[in-house]
Amino acid sequence: MEIKLKTCPFCGGKAIMEAWDMVPFEKIHLGGDGKWYGVSCSECECSGPDRLSIDEAAQAWNKRMESKDAIQIIQCKDCRFREGAPGQPNIMCGNMKDDDFCSYGERR
C-alpha cells in the first residue's frame, strides 16, 4: 500500500517516512511491531510526531492547521530579533543559523 505524504509545510520539500527500532522497555509497554515511525523533510529536516504505525505517522504529518489557527513560523534570517534586538523572546537566537526555523520570532 502506497502512503501519500504532503510536502513539507515549511519549505515545500519532499517528505520521507522513517522507521527505527524501539528500545526494549518500549516494546514491552507499547507493543506493536517494535518500531517507531515518523516523517521528516528531506530538505529542511523538520519532522512530524513519532507514531506506532506507518498510517498514524502519515496521518499526523499530513494534518494541517487552518491558517487562522496556525502559529507563524519564520526563518531566522527573516526575523527582527536575528541581530539581538531588545525583547528577544528566545535565548537560543544567538545559536541559530540563518536557515533555521522558529515560532518565537517576528518578521522584519
C-alpha positions in Angstrom: 0.0 0.0 0.0 1.4 3.4 -1.0 1.3 6.1 1.6 0.7 9.6 0.2 2.7 12.3 2.1 2.2 16.0 1.7 5.2 18.2 1.0 6.9 20.0 3.9 4.6 22.7 5.4 7.7 24.9 6.0 9.8 24.7 2.9 7.8 22.6 0.4 10.5 19.8 0.4 9.9 16.1 -0.2 8.6 14.2 2.8 10.2 10.8 3.7 8.9 8.1 6.0 11.4 6.8 8.5 11.3 3.9 10.9 13.6 2.9 13.9 13.6 0.2 16.5 12.1 0.7 19.9 14.3 0.2 23.0 13.4 -3.0 25.0 11.2 -1.3 27.6 9.2 0.5 24.9 8.5 -2.9 23.2 7.2 -4.3 26.5 4.9 -1.4 27.3 3.8 -0.2 23.9 3.7 -3.4 21.8 3.1 -3.0 18.1 5.8 -4.3 15.7 8.7 -2.9 17.8 9.2 0.1 15.6 8.6 3.9 15.8 7.5 5.7 12.6 7.9 9.3 11.7 8.0 11.6 8.7 10.7 14.2 8.0 11.5 16.7 5.3 14.4 15.8 3.0 15.3 19.5 2.7 15.0 21.4 6.0 14.9 18.2 8.2 11.8 19.2 10.2 9.9 16.2 11.4 6.4 15.3 12.5 5.5 13.4 15.6 6.6 9.8 16.2 3.8 7.2 15.9 3.4 3.4 16.3 2.3 2.7 12.8 3.1 4.0 9.3 -0.6 5.1 8.8 -0.6 7.1 12.1 2.7 8.8 11.2 1.5 9.7 7.7 -1.8 11.0 9.1 0.0 13.1 11.7 2.3 14.6 9.1 -0.4 15.3 6.6 -2.6 17.1 9.2 -2.5 20.8 8.6 -3.9 23.6 10.8 -6.3 26.2 9.4 -4.3 29.3 8.7 -6.3 31.3 11.2 -5.2 28.9 14.0 -1.6 28.4 12.8 1.4 29.8 14.7 3.7 31.9 12.5 6.9 30.1 11.6 9.7 32.1 10.1 13.3 31.5 9.1 15.8 33.1 11.4 17.2 35.2 8.6 13.9 37.0 8.3 13.4 37.6 12.0 13.7 41.1 13.5 15.4 39.5 16.6 18.1 37.9 14.5 20.6 40.7 15.3 19.9 40.5 19.1 17.1 43.2 19.1 15.8 44.2 22.6 13.0 42.0 23.7 14.4 38.9 22.0 11.9 36.1 23.0 14.2 33.1 22.5 17.5 32.8 24.3 18.6 30.4 21.6 18.5 33.0 18.8 22.3 33.5 19.1 22.9 29.8 18.4 20.6 29.5 15.4 21.7 29.5 11.7 20.0 31.8 9.1 18.1 28.9 7.6 16.7 27.6 10.9 13.0 28.0 11.7 11.4 29.5 14.8 7.9 30.2 16.1 9.1 32.9 18.6 10.2 35.4 16.0 8.6 38.2 14.2 9.2 39.2 10.6 11.3 42.3 10.0 
